[in-house]
Amino acid sequence: MFIIKHSKLFFGISALLVAASFVLIGTKGLPLSIDFTGGSILEVTYTNERPTRDVVEAAVGAVVPNASVTLTGERGIIVRTPFLEDTDREEVLTALEVDGALFTEDRFSSIGPSIGEELKRKAFVAIGLVVVVIIVYVAFAFRRGDDEARPQVKGPSSWVYGLVAVIALLHDIIIPAGFFALMGLEVDTLFVMALLAILGFSVNDTIVVFDRIRENLRENADRKRSEDFGETVGKSLEQTFVRSINTSFTTLIVLVTLFVFAGAAVHNFALALIVGIIVGTYSSIFLASPLLVLFGRRK
């Protein structure tokens, strides 16, 4: 199959994207939301014409130093500040009444610095645990417990399947993180939830392909057919390619609809999922299976 034959090309594309993501994260950094740094966030929607960003930022900055103002929608404004007490919040609301402009308060939330650090730690722990559980599950699911009945069944060991799956998963979370660093988008708990969802989606797609490879290996053994492992993987990809593309495409339709029509609060969440689904589909087809062939042939 074309993918297996030109695997070096796809390895190079993945390596380039991952390297670029690391460079972006290292140079530009990932802007952390108040979920991880602590602070307060206030979102309002003006009834009529919205004041300019500079005017609002100057008015709020006179009350609370180090405040940032972001425009959202046609008349909305999001104000991010250090942690605010109730009295400070009232002063910020008063400052937003620029030239008597009327508005409605849509959202206000505050998180202390200690809670933010705890959330950051738990986010790393959650992602790490998911990766470990996935590699153990894949290794268990693809264990060669039937080798005694079929000693002629060939193929990589179960731990190779698990290792390849984890390499693909790391690929699938590093690239969305690099994309967020490139766009300067804030990373919050919803972003972490999106990464966990991406891990689940990607490993499901990868396992479907791996399971087809295993079934074709068993069929070759039952029929006493000698076939190069790369040919078996290529044939398995052909049998699952349309299924993977269709599943990803229908999922993307939902996510794009969510991104376009949902509120600003879930825009980054939907965007992270969109990027992750695209990258995850690519890795399941163009990265994981060629890697399995590479490791399988070396074995």
Secondary structure as the mmCIF struct_conf table of DSSP 4:
data_model
#
loop_
_struct_conf.conf_type_id
_struct_conf.id
_struct_conf.beg_label_comp_id
_struct_conf.beg_label_asym_id
_struct_conf.beg_label_seq_id
_struct_conf.end_label_comp_id
_struct_conf.end_label_asym_id
_struct_conf.end_label_seq_id
HELX_RH_AL_P HELX_RH_AL_P1 PHE A 2 LYS A 5
TURN_TY1_P TURN_TY1_P1 HIS A 6 HIS A 6
HELX_RH_AL_P HELX_RH_AL_P2 SER A 7 THR A 27
TURN_TY1_P TURN_TY1_P2 LYS A 28 LYS A 28
STRN STRN1 LEU A 32 LEU A 32
HELX_RH_AL_P HELX_RH_AL_P3 ILE A 34 THR A 37
STRN STRN2 GLY A 39 TYR A 46
BEND BEND1 THR A 47 GLU A 49
HELX_LH_PP_P HELX_LH_PP_P1 ARG A 50 THR A 52
HELX_RH_AL_P HELX_RH_AL_P4 ARG A 53 GLY A 61
TURN_TY1_P TURN_TY1_P3 ALA A 62 VAL A 63
BEND BEND2 VAL A 64 VAL A 64
TURN_TY1_P TURN_TY1_P4 PRO A 65 ASN A 66
STRN STRN3 SER A 68 THR A 72
TURN_TY1_P TURN_TY1_P5 GLY A 73 ARG A 75
STRN STRN4 GLY A 76 THR A 81
BEND BEND3 PRO A 82 PRO A 82
HELX_RH_AL_P HELX_RH_AL_P5 ASP A 86 ALA A 95
TURN_TY1_P TURN_TY1_P6 LEU A 96 LEU A 96
HELX_RH_3T_P HELX_RH_3T_P1 VAL A 98 GLY A 100
STRN STRN5 PHE A 103 ILE A 111
HELX_RH_AL_P HELX_RH_AL_P6 PRO A 113 ALA A 141
TURN_TY1_P TURN_TY1_P7 PHE A 142 PHE A 142
TURN_TY1_P TURN_TY1_P8 GLY A 145 ALA A 149
TURN_TY1_P TURN_TY1_P9 PRO A 151 GLN A 152
HELX_RH_AL_P HELX_RH_AL_P7 SER A 158 MET A 183
TURN_TY1_P TURN_TY1_P10 GLY A 184 GLY A 184
HELX_LH_PP_P HELX_LH_PP_P2 LEU A 185 GLU A 186
STRN STRN6 VAL A 187 VAL A 187
HELX_RH_AL_P HELX_RH_AL_P8 THR A 189 ASP A 222
TURN_TY1_P TURN_TY1_P11 ARG A 223 LYS A 224
HELX_RH_AL_P HELX_RH_AL_P9 PHE A 229 PHE A 261
BEND BEND4 ALA A 262 ALA A 262
HELX_RH_3T_P HELX_RH_3T_P2 ALA A 264 VAL A 266
HELX_RH_AL_P HELX_RH_AL_P10 HIS A 267 TYR A 282
HELX_RH_PI_P HELX_RH_PI_P1 SER A 283 ALA A 288
HELX_RH_AL_P HELX_RH_AL_P11 SER A 289 ARG A 298
#
